[in-house]
Amino acid sequence: MLELASVREGDSVGTTLANSVAYAQRAEKLGFKRFWLAEHHNMEGISSSATSVLIGHIAGKTKSIRVGSGGVMLPNHPPLVIAEQFGTLESLYPGRIDLGLGRAPGTDPVTARALRRDGLGAEQFPEDVARLQSLLGPLQPGQPVKAIPGAGTNVPLWLLGSSLYSAQLAAMRGLPYAFAGHFAPRLYREALKVYRDNFQPSETLEQPYAMLALPAVPADSIQEAEFLATTSYQRILALFRGQPLWMKPPVNSMDGLWNAGEKASVKDFLGLQLLGDAETIGRQLRQILSDIEVEELMFTVDIYDPERRRHALDILAQTRNAGLALS
């Protein structure tokens, strides 16, 4: 599962994070494999900016599910700091921490300049990934800079992307790769193919290992899912309009809330959205997977009511009966 710790309109961040914990605990109980948190900044309605802090909090409130970043936006941080943070997390929760890395800022240009080190940015991403791998790997004789803790923990690194760039880099470095189909569906086939076709074995992986992230609105009926989906429609509409991203209650109709062009843009943004009951979602998943090859699927579920959102995990878990591996 992918989590943004989305804040409902009128809720506090404390209430939001308590709901995130309950959501992660339900996912663990149902046997989901990973629970990742995404780094975003300066976005009213999203409270996952201190990603490593939340990873530690969620890991401490669960027992077995892998917890990680989906992802840490590496251009915002010195690799040494990330190595120390995730080395500490791995030391506290051995064998349960993932480090997914992105090269976007996770925010607007003004905030990106406030976050970044002087003169550095996304163009440094390949070098920063290599530096981070070195810092998390075994200590070398005479190594001048060490991540303590961090060195020797070998926290698993993933490269995340919504274009072909990270697919190519992950293939070249022999790292696992995750494509952000939950908000950038257009290039998912091409990116996954580039990754598999160009994969070079490494000490990390002998074979390619890919994940596809998908937006999902699982419910007990198609009609209920269509109603619940209006929460995510309103948030994406707000994103396009540059408005705060508070989660709003679902509405019976979006008519009057968006125009035809905005509707088309929102639907395009959610081009890979899964929507419906377990049988319907299982059918949608089979269609998506019919012409691609991935080892895992990751889901982001944007539902306003916390209990309905937890129940959505029950419905997703039912699709395992269709022989689908969910993550």
C-alpha positions, 0 to 999 in steps of 0.5 A: 500500500502507498500512503500519503497520510491524507488529511480530511477537511477539518481533521487534525494531523494527529487524527490523520496519523492515527488513521494511517496507523490503523490502516497499516495494521489492517493491511498487515493483518490481511497479509499485504507485503509493504506499506510505503509513505510518499514524501511531499512538501508544502501541500495542505492536506498531505502530512507525509513530509517527514517521511522517515519519521512516519516510517519509524512510527508505522513500523513501531505500531506494526510487527511484520509488514515491510515499511518504507518510502515511496519515495524519498525525493533524493535531490532534497537531501544529502545522501549521508543524512538519508543513509543515517536515517534509514540505517537507524530504521533498519537497526530498529526494525531489522529486515522490514525497511525499504528505501524507495528513491525518486528524483522529483522534488515532491513539491512546487519550484519555490519549495524545492529551492527552499529544500535543496542544497545549493547548486544541486538538484535532479541532475545529481540523482545518479551520483547520489544513488551511487553514493547512498548505495556505498554508504549503506554497503559494507565499510571499506578500508580507509573510507573517509565518510561513514554512515553510523548507523547505516554502514553495512545495513544494505537497506534495499533500494528501489528506484521510482519513476513516472517516465523512462529515465528512472527505468533506464537507471534502475536497469543499468544499476540492477535495482528494483523499479517501481512505476507511478501508475497511480498518477502518471499512467501514460508511459507505464508499458514503455517504462516497464519494457525499457526496464526489463529489456535493459536490465543488467544483473548486479549484486542486488538482483540477478533478474529484473524486479518491477512494481506497478502502483495503481489507484483503487476505489474498492467497495461492496458494489460498483455503485458505492465505488463510483460514489466514493471515487468522487473524493479523489476526483475532488482532490485531483481537481484541486491539485490542477487548480492549485488549491489545498488538497484536503480530502472532501466527503464524496458527493452524489454527482460531480456535475457543476464541480468540474467542466468538461475539460477538467473532467477529461484531465482528472480521468486521464490522471486516473487512467489506471484506476481500479473501481468496483467490487472484488470481482470487477477489480479482479477483472480490471487487474487481469486486463492491465496485467495481460500485456505487462510483466511485474512482480508486485502491485502497489495500491493507493486508496483515496477514500474519505471515511477511515473505516470504509478505507480499511474495509477497502483493503478487505475487498482488495485482499479478496482479489487474491482468489483471482491468482493476483499477488497484491502488495 
